């Protein structure tokens, strides 16, 4: 943490972005700058558009209006440009989405070898390095279904890291997990945060948000309601809607 | 009325030729139909409308006309345009073309049954469409496509009997031939039915064991292996 956040280059710039599903206005004039190395947690009630927002960043969803720039490159329909951006932006999903017919190691090798054109050996080295980082190198030859949910999600993190992305997106990574497995996944994410990865996490884990986030973004009904640092967000939230939300999630 | 199997035994040569021809037509047509079907499926699910449209038209055409009419068109109508194709080759072409349309739809159903997250994870990793279809999606298909695919292949084997109408000397033609010579319709057609039943049963056994063998590497069976 040598340079102050404000001095670091902007990694992701979202400017006045709108998106509709048919007539339904999912994202309404959303603007957000994420600086290099910044950890953002997005929270909000379900249906507030937070997943849709991060899915727009790697264009799993297309925005209709406004701009998204990833490391200076604007997101357009240009396929080359999208593939390029996707290789720089890693993503973890709620349902892990490991490839069930491939072993853990093969899951990690596929993209580096095909997209980065790495040799099998080089890719294996990197894969094992990240599998060790998430503490499951000994499962490398197993198939995803032989692993617990928490282990699968950690593999999914390792698989994304094998592309050595600049940014990591997490779309409710612990929501599909049994409670006793949430800790191990959050731990892997905290480790990643300590190393300075730029991260955008959609999550309901408020403990994680308080501990790890540089800024917390609260969304409701397709809009960003409040952006605040964790201390102020939890203790002295500016907006009424934030207060209501917090009393609902924190009483459990 | 007596059951005169000796009359059929006397013409066993015709029967054997019939069985062999039926098997040969099936063994050639089914793989062609599968490969052609996979290709048509790729067109059918393409994001580009110009590629989807011909595939849709083809599938609709094949599904909505009787196979026998297709056979007659190729065998009797094409010669008017100077294209003459032997009965055997006509059989291969028509059965393959017919089966391919069904296989294409089965493959499409399989692709749609693969969870959406598999496509999203592939795209999020930056994999190219043709690469992830080949390495991620298609390998997950067979547990979805094997059972209906087996049905279509079986249908193709049995529908090859239509080729008797254009003098291909397959099993059904052989039966008509023997019946014409011996006038023993009960014995002849009972025997033929039994042979079709035998071929079908053998085929199903083969398909079943193949699926089980492939399934040993399947993710779904990994659960039971655990």
Interface residues (C-beta under 8 A of the other chain):
Chain A: X58 X60 X83 X84 X86 X87 X89 X90 X91 X93 X95 X96 X97 X98 X99 X100 X101 X110 X111 X114 X115 X143 X144 X145 X146 X156 X159 X160 X163
Chain B: X115 X117 X118 X120 X121 X123 X124 X125 X126 X127 X128 X131 X135 X136 X139 X140 X217 X218 X219 X220 X222 X223 X225 X226
